[in-house]
Amino acid sequence: MNEEEVIELVRESIMLSIELSAPVMLVGLVVGTAIALVQALTQIQEVTLVFVPKILAIFLAIFIGLPMMTVTLIEFMNVIADRIVAIK
């Protein structure tokens, strides 16, 4: 492997990690913003109120997105394995 192939592989890895984590992070962002809005409107300033709904929403997003994430990671691993075999 030369430097260009290594840089391309690292770039693909970073893009894959962003692609897999973005939906879960967006769910956390939306739920956190919605709860902050409700807290501001009702003037309830409980710090722990944000954590339970956000954790449940993130777990639900992971549970729903896990099959897609698994397929994407398996495809990426197959590409890496093909590149390793091609080197030898």
C-alpha positions as CSV (number, residue, x, y, z in Angstrom):
1,M,0.0,0.0,0.0
2,N,1.3,3.4,-0.8
3,E,0.5,6.7,0.9
4,E,-2.4,7.6,-1.4
5,E,-4.2,4.3,-0.6
6,V,-3.7,4.7,3.1
7,I,-5.0,8.3,3.0
8,E,-8.0,7.2,0.9
9,L,-8.7,4.4,3.4
10,V,-8.5,6.8,6.4
11,R,-10.8,9.3,4.6
12,E,-13.4,6.5,3.9
13,S,-13.2,5.4,7.5
14,I,-13.8,8.9,8.8
15,M,-16.7,9.4,6.4
16,L,-18.2,6.1,7.4
17,S,-18.0,6.9,11.1
18,I,-19.7,10.3,10.4
19,E,-22.4,8.5,8.3
20,L,-23.1,6.0,11.0
21,S,-23.1,8.4,14.0
22,A,-25.0,11.3,12.4
23,P,-28.6,9.9,12.7
24,V,-28.1,9.0,16.4
25,M,-26.5,12.4,17.1
26,L,-29.3,14.2,15.3
27,V,-31.9,12.3,17.3
28,G,-30.2,13.4,20.5
29,L,-30.0,17.0,19.3
30,V,-33.7,17.1,18.4
31,V,-34.8,15.5,21.6
32,G,-32.5,17.7,23.7
33,T,-33.7,20.8,22.0
34,A,-37.4,19.9,22.4
35,I,-37.0,19.2,26.1
36,A,-35.0,22.4,26.6
37,L,-37.9,24.2,24.9
38,V,-40.4,22.6,27.1
39,Q,-38.3,23.5,30.2
40,A,-38.1,27.1,29.1
41,L,-41.8,27.3,28.4
42,T,-42.8,25.7,31.7
43,Q,-40.0,27.2,33.7
44,I,-39.1,23.8,35.1
45,Q,-35.3,23.9,35.5
46,E,-34.6,20.3,36.6
47,V,-31.2,19.2,35.2
48,T,-31.9,15.5,35.3
49,L,-35.2,15.9,33.3
50,V,-33.2,16.0,30.0
51,F,-31.3,12.7,30.5
52,V,-33.9,10.0,30.5
53,P,-35.9,11.0,27.4
54,K,-32.6,11.7,25.5
55,I,-31.2,8.3,26.5
56,L,-34.4,6.5,25.5
57,A,-34.5,8.3,22.2
58,I,-30.9,7.5,21.4
59,F,-31.3,3.8,22.3
60,L,-34.4,3.7,20.1
61,A,-32.5,5.3,17.2
62,I,-29.6,2.8,17.6
63,F,-32.1,-0.1,17.8
64,I,-33.8,1.0,14.6
65,G,-30.7,1.9,12.8
66,L,-28.5,-1.1,13.9
67,P,-29.4,-3.3,10.9
68,M,-28.4,-0.5,8.4
69,M,-25.2,0.2,10.4
70,T,-24.3,-3.5,10.5
71,V,-24.7,-3.9,6.7
72,T,-22.7,-0.8,6.1
73,L,-19.8,-2.0,8.3
74,I,-19.8,-5.4,6.8
75,E,-19.6,-3.9,3.3
76,F,-16.7,-1.7,4.4
77,M,-14.9,-4.6,6.0
78,N,-15.3,-6.6,2.7
79,V,-13.7,-3.7,0.8
80,I,-10.8,-3.6,3.3
81,A,-10.4,-7.4,3.1
82,D,-10.3,-7.3,-0.7
83,R,-7.6,-4.6,-0.5
84,I,-5.6,-6.7,1.9
85,V,-5.9,-9.8,-0.4
86,A,-4.9,-7.7,-3.5
87,I,-1.7,-6.6,-1.8
88,K,-0.3,-10.1,-1.5
